[in-house]
Amino acid sequence: MVTAGMRRYKIRTPEQARLIGQESHEPLDLPAMFGALRPLRVEIGFGHGEFITAMAAAHPDESFIGVEHDPLRVTKTAHRGNKAGLDNIQLFAADAHSFVRQRLPTACVSRVYILFADPWPKPDHRRRRLVSRAFLLDLARISAPGCQFIFASDTHNYAMQVLSNVSTLPGLWANSYLPAGYRINIPTRFPTLFETYKKEEGCSIAYLSFLRTSQPSPPPLTVPGDGRRNRKVNLRIPRAE
Ligand SMILES: C[S@@+](CC[C@H](N)C(=O)[O-])C[C@H]1O[C@@H](n2cnc3c(N)ncnc32)[C@H](O)[C@@H]1O
């Protein structure tokens, strides 16, 4: 259901459209999009956009790409971006896995945020979760060595599933939060909307942080229905030396 407050974002103004990238399956031309090549941060599933716009305002010398499959939230975030006078952000209304796989060049990203991804809490629905092994493999390809991948969720079994999935891709990601592998309720500079709601409800939040190693990522999987989430595929991952 579209709330009355969101209905106004059904029509995009030219100013909002300026911050929104075209739909396509082609790889992005990042220098053409942002001018000089600068560190690129990507937020996946940015929702109402409070985090990505605050980060882009705080880091005017870096570029930001946001991916969100709800087009009204994309327009709302572009509206926020314009209000903040941002020119270092591009937003895309797309499925995140397809976008990562098809549109982001190899080793172009310096930081990735996935904050409160849809939790799909019912056991039967967990295969719909975004951060699968196949997704992590595609994420490894687009991440430059040293890229930080940050994941947060109040659904602790999702965070544990991500930890487990990362452990099945040996050598690609180094866990920054060892020995436990995760942290609970750490302070955050720009809390997202969900983070604020969940903290107000008294939920504890699990945070993960990984650094991309310099091990080359395995070749992309050729899966029928390329980019669709949740397909069961056999990954052949080279062992870490
Ligand atoms: C629970 S909300 C969290 C939003 C925001 N990150 C926050 O913390 O407030 C999850 C967001 O991810 C988006 N999303 C879920 N699956 C997605 C996908 N496959 N591709 C792009 N966006 C997705 C949803 O539309 C929603 O806005």
The ligand as a Gaussian input file, in Angstrom:
#p B3LYP/6-31G(d) Opt

LIG

0 1
 C       13.918000      -3.187000       5.846000
 S       14.173000      -1.933000       4.654000
 C       15.603000      -1.067000       5.291000
 C       15.793000       0.263000       4.629000
 C       17.011000       1.057000       5.135000
 N       18.255000       0.398000       4.770000
 C       16.949000       1.256000       6.628000
 O       17.754000       0.638000       7.342000
 O       16.088000       2.031000       7.077000
 C       14.875000      -2.866000       3.303000
 C       14.957000      -2.064000       2.022000
 O       15.621000      -2.855000       1.042000
 C       14.909000      -2.773000      -0.184000
 N       15.180000      -4.023000      -0.913000
 C       14.845000      -5.259000      -0.526000
 N       15.265000      -6.178000      -1.418000
 C       15.894000      -5.476000      -2.402000
 C       16.531000      -5.843000      -3.619000
 N       16.604000      -7.123000      -3.997000
 N       17.054000      -4.877000      -4.384000
 C       16.980000      -3.574000      -4.013000
 N       16.387000      -3.161000      -2.871000
 C       15.854000      -4.101000      -2.068000
 C       13.457000      -2.612000       0.228000
 O       12.676000      -1.999000      -0.784000
 C       13.597000      -1.721000       1.458000
 O       13.560000      -0.355000       1.130000

